[in-house]
Amino acid sequence: MRDAAIQRFEFSIDTFWKFLHTYMQEVEKLNIQGVASPRSTFRYALQSGKIVDDEYKLCINMIEDRNRTSHTYNEETAQEIFEQLAKYYNFLLSLVERFSD
């Protein structure tokens, strides 16, 4: 169950940063050519005021955790990330709701 939840987290964060990138480009009509990675997308969202500093930091933490899960498997790391999933879920849900309005 834990591993499945972590895998869904990986899919979710990947989907979210791509959504945010498309949102800024298509809806906000921002010129984001050259912005092609999760980190650069979140940095641009911060600079353009789409997210605030605390949200940016949490986005970066999620990307770091996502990278830790996909590049290595360690029981302790898996448990640490699993314990963050509820917080990450609620945060992503609040951002999606904000951008859906």
Secondary structure, 3 states (H helix, E strand, C coil): CHHHHHHHHHHHHHHHHHHHHHHHHHHCCCCCCCCCCHHHHHHHHHHCCCCCHHHHHHHHHHHHHHHHHHHCCCHHHHHHHHHHHHHHHHHHHHHHHHHHC
